[in-house]
Amino acid sequence: MHDGNAGDVRRAVPGARFIEVPDPTNRVTLRYETAERRCEQLSGGVPGWTWPELGPLVRDLDALYVNFIAGWEMTLETAALLRRGFRGPIYADLHSLFLGRTADGTRVLQPLPGGLDWFSCFDTIQLNEDEFSQLGPDPLLAAARVLEGGARTLIVTVGVRGAVYFVATSGTVRSARVSPE
């Protein structure tokens, strides 16, 4: 997350949709413990986007895909400003918002503070089943809470079993399971 230090030099690159930062690139090392379980270790520290940086870059886009890799790509305040300032559909993979980091960078699962507020910032939300389990023991109640928060679609990946998705339509929640073939 951008901490506002005077030494943090960001500069827009003319004609491009990115901002150059002096920080080391975020790197994720994956160690597979089983075919379906992995351990993540994160290093680096590119600061998150602020709305004044992000707003002009997304103004003319039709849709937006937000992938949280580090977990601090933007604050909740910036996500709320994005939702208010961008009228197109926003798809968000919230993966790393559910991960804390130990001193050596190892990622650990944790609940998402302000989850309902985060859900209201995006139209389609993707989580994996471990992250989804952080929302409570009742999957249907958890899905309903996400959709009540403002999202229209919730996709929960379930490893080699595929994905389950929930869609809010006309005040009801519909769900289906998609299996890989």
Buried (B, 14 or more C-beta within 10 A) or exposed (E): BBEEEEEEEBEEEEEEEEBEBEEEEBEBEEEEEEEEEEEBBBEEEBBBBBBEBBBEBBEEEEEBEBEBBBBBBBBBEBBBBBBEEBEEBBBBBBBBBBBEBEEEBBBEEBEBEEBEBBBBBBBBBBBBBBBBBBBEEEBEEBBBBBBEBBBBBBBBBBEEEBBBBBBBEEEEBEEEEEEEE
